Amino acid sequence: MKDFLGRFSTLIYKELLQFVRSKGLLIFAIYAFTLDIYFAATGISLTLRNAKFFVQDYDMTPISREYVYKFHKPYFNFQGYVLNDKQLEDKLLEDKAIAVIKIPDNFERDFKKGKAEIGMIINGAEIVASYLFSAYAAQITYNFILEHFPFKSGVGLIEPDARLYFNQNASSKDFMGISELLTVVTLFLLILPSSAIIREKERGNIEMLVVSPVHNYTFMLAKVVAMSVVILLCTMFSIIFMVKGVLGITVKGNLLEFAIFTLVFVFAASGLSMFIAAISENMLQVSQLSVLVLVPILYLSGSWTPIEAMPKVLQYLSYLSPLKYYIDGAFGILIKGLSLSAILPDLGGLLILGSIVFFAGSYFLSKKV
C-alpha cells in the first residue's frame, strides 16, 4: 500500500509538472478562467440597453408625445421621426433601428374612448433585441393605459407587483458570468485528462508503461486526478478572484460545498475525457472530439435554451447531460445559497451518471492503452 501511494503521488506530481511546463495549455487555462468569464459576463447582456427606435407619428398630439416619452434611456434610444412608410422600411433594412413605433391618425381621440391602436414594426433580423423590445414595449403600454384609466372596466383594480428573488437587479451579468465558468470547467474536463494521456501516446511512452510496475488503471487515474486538481484549483480561484472580486457577483452559498459538488462533476465528466483519449491519436483529434462532445452536452444542459422549451425527445435526452445537473446544483449553491442536502437530486444524478460513464470510459481506455 505504501509503495502504491508513493508511485501514485509521484505520477500526480509528474502530471502537474508537465501541465505547468506546457505553456500553451497553461496560457489557455489562465485566459479561460479569467478574461473569458469577464468578457462573457460584461459583453453579453440579456437586458435591453440603448435600443434604437424611430417613431412614425401621424397624430402629433400631447398624448402621443407622452407615450413616446415613456421609451427613455437607458433601455431605449430615440432616434427621431420618420415621415412615411418608405423611410420606415429603409431604417429597418439598414439596421438603423430595432423597431419603429407607428402611431395612427386620431390616436388621442380614440385613446380617450378606450379603443386606440399602436403599431410596432420590429426588426426580426436581430432576434434577441427585437424580442426584448417587444416585451418592454408591452409593459410600457400596459402601464401607460393604467395611468390614464386606472379603474376603467375594472382594469387597475388588481395590479401585479413583480419581485425578483435571488437576482433583485435582474442583472444578466450574474447569470452569464457563472454560466460561462461552468462551461469552461466542462471544456477543460474534456480536454485536460485526455490530452495528458495523448501526450504519452505521441511520445511513445505507452509501450514503456506495459513493462513498468505501474498498472494501467493507476497510470490513468493519476492523470485524471492530477488534471482534476488543476481544474478544481482554477475553478475556486476564478470564483473568488474573478466572479466575486472583479465582477462583484454576490455568491450566497458555501464555497466548500460548491467545491465538493464540483468534485462530483469532475468524476462524472472524466469518463467522457477517457473515451476521447481512447479514440484519439493526437492532440488535434482531442480538440476536435472535445468540441464534438461539448456541443450536445451544452445544448441539453438548459444553459442556452430552457429544457421545458425543447421537444419531448430532447427533454428526455437532457438527463444524459452531466452539465444539466451541474448547472442546476451550482446555481442553487452560488446564487440561491442552498446547501448540498437541498440539491440531492442533482448530486444523485451526477453520481449515478458519473459512475456509469467513468467506469465505462476507464474500461474502454484500458483496452486501448
VMD Tcl script that draws the C-alpha trace (Angstrom):
set ca {
  {0.00 0.00 0.00}
  {2.85 2.35 0.90}
  {4.60 1.60 -2.40}
  {1.37 2.21 -4.31}
  {0.82 5.59 -2.65}
  {4.42 6.54 -3.32}
  {4.18 5.67 -7.04}
  {0.76 7.30 -7.30}
  {1.88 10.58 -5.70}
  {4.97 10.62 -7.95}
  {2.78 10.23 -11.02}
  {0.50 13.05 -9.90}
  {3.50 15.31 -9.28}
  {4.82 14.44 -12.74}
  {1.49 15.35 -14.37}
  {1.24 18.65 -12.53}
  {4.80 19.49 -13.54}
  {4.05 18.66 -17.18}
  {0.98 20.86 -17.14}
  {2.92 23.84 -15.79}
  {5.61 23.30 -18.43}
  {3.01 23.11 -21.22}
  {2.86 26.84 -21.92}
  {0.03 26.61 -24.43}
  {-2.36 24.83 -22.06}
  {-1.28 27.00 -19.14}
  {-1.95 30.26 -21.01}
  {-5.27 28.88 -22.30}
  {-6.32 27.94 -18.75}
  {-5.41 31.36 -17.35}
  {-7.36 33.09 -20.12}
  {-10.40 30.81 -19.89}
  {-10.80 31.14 -16.12}
  {-10.29 34.91 -16.09}
  {-10.74 37.03 -19.23}
  {-13.18 34.67 -20.95}
  {-15.51 34.79 -17.95}
  {-15.15 38.56 -17.71}
  {-16.00 39.07 -21.37}
  {-18.98 36.72 -21.16}
  {-20.36 38.47 -18.07}
  {-19.87 42.05 -19.27}
  {-20.05 41.72 -23.05}
  {-23.29 39.74 -23.31}
  {-26.44 41.31 -21.91}
  {-29.85 39.70 -21.62}
  {-31.44 43.03 -20.75}
  {-32.38 45.83 -23.13}
  {-29.89 48.69 -23.41}
  {-29.87 51.66 -25.83}
  {-32.30 50.03 -28.24}
  {-32.55 52.41 -31.20}
  {-36.03 53.15 -32.47}
  {-37.89 55.64 -34.65}
  {-41.46 56.90 -34.44}
  {-43.96 57.44 -37.24}
  {-46.49 59.74 -35.56}
  {-49.44 60.78 -37.70}
  {-51.25 62.25 -34.68}
  {-48.63 64.53 -33.07}
  {-50.79 65.27 -30.03}
  {-49.81 65.61 -26.35}
  {-50.96 62.05 -25.66}
  {-48.90 60.56 -28.49}
  {-45.80 62.51 -27.44}
  {-46.32 61.47 -23.82}
  {-46.46 57.83 -24.93}
  {-43.23 58.15 -26.93}
  {-41.54 59.83 -23.95}
  {-42.08 56.63 -21.94}
  {-39.45 54.94 -24.13}
  {-36.47 56.62 -22.50}
  {-32.88 55.79 -21.65}
  {-31.07 53.65 -20.63}
  {-33.33 51.00 -22.15}
  {-34.25 52.88 -25.34}
  {-32.53 55.35 -27.63}
  {-34.99 57.55 -29.56}
  {-33.55 58.36 -33.00}
  {-36.27 60.68 -34.33}
  {-39.34 60.59 -36.55}
  {-39.93 59.02 -39.95}
  {-42.40 60.69 -42.28}
  {-43.61 57.83 -44.44}
  {-43.53 54.08 -44.96}
  {-40.56 54.29 -47.34}
  {-38.38 55.87 -44.65}
  {-39.67 53.29 -42.17}
  {-38.59 50.40 -44.39}
  {-35.21 52.00 -45.10}
  {-34.40 52.37 -41.41}
  {-35.16 48.70 -40.77}
  {-33.40 47.46 -43.91}
  {-30.26 49.40 -43.00}
  {-30.41 48.08 -39.41}
  {-30.54 51.61 -38.04}
  {-33.33 50.68 -35.63}
  {-34.62 47.73 -33.64}
  {-38.18 48.94 -34.16}
  {-40.42 51.71 -35.43}
  {-43.45 52.74 -33.38}
  {-46.35 53.66 -35.65}
  {-49.00 55.98 -34.17}
  {-52.08 56.46 -36.43}
  {-54.27 59.49 -37.01}
  {-56.77 60.41 -34.28}
  {-54.80 58.43 -31.72}
  {-55.61 60.81 -28.86}
  {-59.32 60.87 -29.71}
  {-59.53 57.08 -29.92}
  {-57.36 56.62 -26.84}
  {-59.74 58.67 -24.71}
  {-62.55 56.44 -25.96}
  {-60.55 53.42 -24.93}
  {-60.08 51.84 -28.36}
  {-56.79 53.20 -29.80}
  {-54.25 51.10 -31.68}
  {-50.46 51.38 -31.89}
  {-48.24 49.65 -34.42}
  {-44.87 48.11 -33.54}
  {-42.76 47.34 -36.57}
  {-39.97 45.12 -35.20}
  {-36.66 44.29 -36.89}
  {-36.79 40.49 -36.75}
  {-33.21 40.12 -38.03}
  {-31.96 40.98 -34.53}
  {-33.94 38.30 -32.78}
  {-32.83 38.78 -29.15}
  {-33.07 42.57 -29.16}
  {-36.40 42.50 -31.02}
  {-37.87 40.05 -28.51}
  {-36.73 42.21 -25.59}
  {-38.04 45.36 -27.28}
  {-41.47 43.76 -27.74}
  {-41.61 42.67 -24.10}
  {-40.53 46.06 -22.76}
  {-42.91 47.91 -25.10}
  {-45.85 45.75 -23.99}
  {-45.13 46.55 -20.34}
  {-44.80 50.29 -21.07}
  {-48.10 50.30 -22.98}
  {-49.82 48.46 -20.16}
  {-48.56 50.95 -17.56}
  {-49.47 53.88 -19.81}
  {-53.08 52.67 -20.01}
  {-53.23 52.20 -16.23}
  {-52.05 55.78 -15.68}
  {-54.95 57.19 -17.70}
  {-57.66 54.62 -16.97}
  {-56.88 53.09 -13.57}
  {-60.43 51.88 -12.98}
  {-61.91 51.63 -16.45}
  {-63.88 48.38 -16.82}
  {-62.15 47.03 -13.73}
  {-58.67 47.49 -15.20}
  {-56.26 48.55 -12.49}
  {-58.30 47.15 -9.60}
  {-55.68 44.40 -9.43}
  {-52.19 45.45 -10.44}
  {-49.37 42.89 -10.43}
  {-46.35 43.63 -8.26}
  {-43.44 41.54 -9.54}
  {-40.42 40.90 -7.37}
  {-37.23 39.10 -8.33}
  {-35.73 36.58 -5.95}
  {-32.00 35.78 -5.96}
  {-31.20 38.45 -8.59}
  {-33.02 41.60 -7.50}
  {-31.40 43.83 -10.12}
  {-32.28 41.43 -12.97}
  {-28.61 41.55 -13.96}
  {-27.62 39.20 -16.77}
  {-24.01 39.57 -15.56}
  {-24.66 37.19 -12.67}
  {-26.11 34.51 -14.92}
  {-23.65 34.86 -17.79}
  {-20.55 35.00 -15.58}
  {-21.34 31.84 -13.61}
  {-22.76 30.04 -16.65}
  {-19.56 30.70 -18.61}
  {-17.46 29.45 -15.70}
  {-19.39 26.17 -15.60}
  {-18.98 25.79 -19.37}
  {-15.24 26.40 -19.10}
  {-14.97 23.78 -16.35}
  {-16.72 21.27 -18.61}
  {-14.48 22.07 -21.57}
  {-11.30 21.62 -19.54}
  {-12.57 18.37 -18.04}
  {-12.89 17.03 -21.58}
  {-9.54 18.36 -22.80}
  {-7.01 18.12 -19.95}
  {-7.22 14.44 -18.87}
  {-7.40 13.21 -22.47}
  {-4.57 15.49 -23.61}
  {-2.38 14.23 -20.75}
  {-2.87 10.65 -21.96}
  {-2.42 11.51 -25.63}
  {0.89 13.23 -24.91}
  {2.19 9.85 -23.70}
  {0.98 8.24 -26.93}
  {2.68 10.86 -29.06}
  {5.96 10.47 -27.15}
  {5.88 6.69 -27.36}
  {5.70 6.21 -23.60}
  {2.71 3.85 -23.72}
  {4.97 0.94 -24.71}
  {7.20 1.65 -21.70}
  {4.13 1.54 -19.47}
  {3.43 -2.06 -20.46}
  {6.72 -3.29 -18.98}
  {6.67 -0.95 -15.97}
  {5.42 -1.92 -12.47}
  {2.67 0.72 -12.77}
  {-0.75 -0.74 -13.56}
  {-2.73 0.75 -16.43}
  {-5.51 1.89 -14.10}
  {-3.02 3.56 -11.77}
  {-1.47 5.38 -14.70}
  {-4.85 6.63 -15.98}
  {-6.19 7.50 -12.54}
  {-3.11 9.58 -11.75}
  {-3.62 11.66 -14.87}
  {-7.33 12.16 -14.16}
  {-6.69 13.09 -10.52}
  {-3.87 15.49 -11.40}
  {-5.89 17.32 -14.05}
  {-8.92 17.35 -11.76}
  {-6.85 19.08 -9.09}
  {-5.79 21.69 -11.65}
  {-9.38 22.31 -12.74}
  {-10.69 22.50 -9.17}
  {-7.99 25.00 -8.17}
  {-8.69 27.10 -11.27}
  {-12.42 27.00 -10.57}
  {-12.11 28.13 -6.96}
  {-9.60 30.83 -7.95}
  {-12.00 32.07 -10.62}
  {-14.93 32.14 -8.18}
  {-13.02 34.11 -5.56}
  {-10.93 36.41 -7.75}
  {-12.97 36.90 -10.93}
  {-16.64 36.23 -10.06}
  {-16.67 37.77 -6.57}
  {-13.75 40.18 -6.84}
  {-13.65 41.65 -10.34}
  {-17.28 41.15 -11.43}
  {-18.74 41.81 -7.99}
  {-21.26 38.97 -8.22}
  {-22.74 38.03 -4.86}
  {-22.06 34.38 -4.03}
  {-24.53 33.32 -1.36}
  {-23.63 29.68 -0.93}
  {-20.86 27.83 0.87}
  {-17.75 27.60 -1.33}
  {-16.63 24.38 0.33}
  {-19.92 22.72 -0.59}
  {-19.56 24.06 -4.13}
  {-16.05 22.55 -4.28}
  {-17.41 19.17 -3.17}
  {-20.17 19.35 -5.77}
  {-17.59 20.28 -8.43}
  {-15.50 17.23 -7.47}
  {-18.52 15.02 -8.12}
  {-18.95 16.66 -11.51}
  {-15.24 16.15 -12.22}
  {-15.74 12.45 -11.52}
  {-18.75 12.34 -13.85}
  {-17.14 14.20 -16.76}
  {-13.74 12.49 -16.56}
  {-15.22 9.34 -18.05}
  {-16.05 11.27 -21.22}
  {-12.47 12.50 -21.37}
  {-11.21 8.92 -21.21}
  {-13.48 7.99 -24.12}
  {-11.93 10.86 -26.09}
  {-8.42 9.70 -25.18}
  {-9.19 6.14 -26.27}
  {-10.39 7.24 -29.71}
  {-7.82 9.99 -30.36}
  {-4.32 9.51 -31.77}
  {-3.04 13.07 -31.43}
  {-3.82 16.43 -29.84}
  {-5.67 17.70 -32.91}
  {-8.16 14.85 -32.62}
  {-8.53 15.52 -28.89}
  {-9.54 19.14 -29.54}
  {-11.92 18.17 -32.34}
  {-13.63 15.41 -30.38}
  {-13.84 17.59 -27.26}
  {-15.84 20.19 -29.18}
  {-17.96 17.43 -30.73}
  {-18.83 16.10 -27.26}
  {-19.19 19.52 -25.64}
  {-21.79 20.92 -28.05}
  {-24.59 18.37 -27.36}
  {-23.80 18.50 -23.63}
  {-24.30 22.27 -23.74}
  {-27.46 22.07 -25.82}
  {-29.02 19.52 -23.48}
  {-27.94 21.24 -20.26}
  {-30.53 24.03 -20.39}
  {-27.89 26.78 -20.27}
  {-28.82 28.11 -23.73}
  {-32.45 27.05 -24.02}
  {-34.83 26.12 -21.17}
  {-35.30 22.36 -21.12}
  {-39.07 22.85 -20.90}
  {-38.99 24.59 -24.30}
  {-37.25 21.67 -26.01}
  {-39.03 18.87 -27.91}
  {-40.01 15.93 -25.72}
  {-37.25 13.71 -27.10}
  {-34.56 16.26 -26.19}
  {-36.11 16.77 -22.77}
  {-35.58 13.08 -22.03}
  {-32.07 13.14 -23.52}
  {-31.15 16.07 -21.25}
  {-30.92 13.62 -18.35}
  {-27.85 12.17 -20.08}
  {-26.01 15.50 -19.88}
  {-23.88 15.78 -16.71}
  {-23.76 19.54 -17.22}
  {-27.53 19.74 -16.64}
  {-27.13 18.51 -13.07}
  {-24.02 20.62 -12.52}
  {-25.68 23.84 -13.69}
  {-28.81 23.26 -11.61}
  {-26.83 22.42 -8.50}
  {-24.17 25.09 -8.93}
  {-26.73 27.86 -9.41}
  {-28.59 26.53 -6.40}
  {-25.48 26.83 -4.24}
  {-23.91 30.01 -5.63}
  {-26.99 32.12 -6.42}
  {-29.71 30.75 -4.13}
  {-27.47 29.85 -1.20}
  {-28.70 26.25 -0.99}
  {-26.82 23.51 0.84}
  {-25.76 20.15 -0.58}
  {-28.70 18.50 1.15}
  {-31.08 20.76 -0.78}
  {-29.66 19.70 -4.16}
  {-29.59 15.96 -3.53}
  {-31.44 15.16 -6.81}
  {-28.68 16.87 -8.81}
  {-25.96 15.32 -6.66}
  {-27.52 11.88 -7.04}
  {-27.95 12.31 -10.79}
  {-24.27 13.18 -11.17}
  {-23.18 10.22 -9.04}
  {-25.30 7.70 -10.96}
  {-24.49 9.05 -14.42}
  {-20.86 9.67 -13.48}
  {-20.34 6.15 -12.16}
  {-21.59 4.62 -15.39}
  {-19.60 6.94 -17.64}
  {-16.40 6.86 -15.54}
  {-16.09 3.09 -15.28}
  {-17.14 2.57 -18.90}
  {-14.62 5.17 -20.05}
  {-11.79 3.76 -17.94}
  {-12.51 0.22 -19.15}
  {-12.61 1.30 -22.78}
  {-9.37 3.27 -22.41}
  {-7.57 0.38 -20.65}
  {-8.22 -1.77 -23.70}
  {-6.61 0.83 -25.94}
  {-3.55 1.51 -23.79}
}
mol new
graphics top color blue
foreach p $ca { graphics top sphere $p radius 0.5 }
foreach p [lrange $ca 0 end-1] q [lrange $ca 1 end] { graphics top cylinder $p $q radius 0.2 }
display resetview
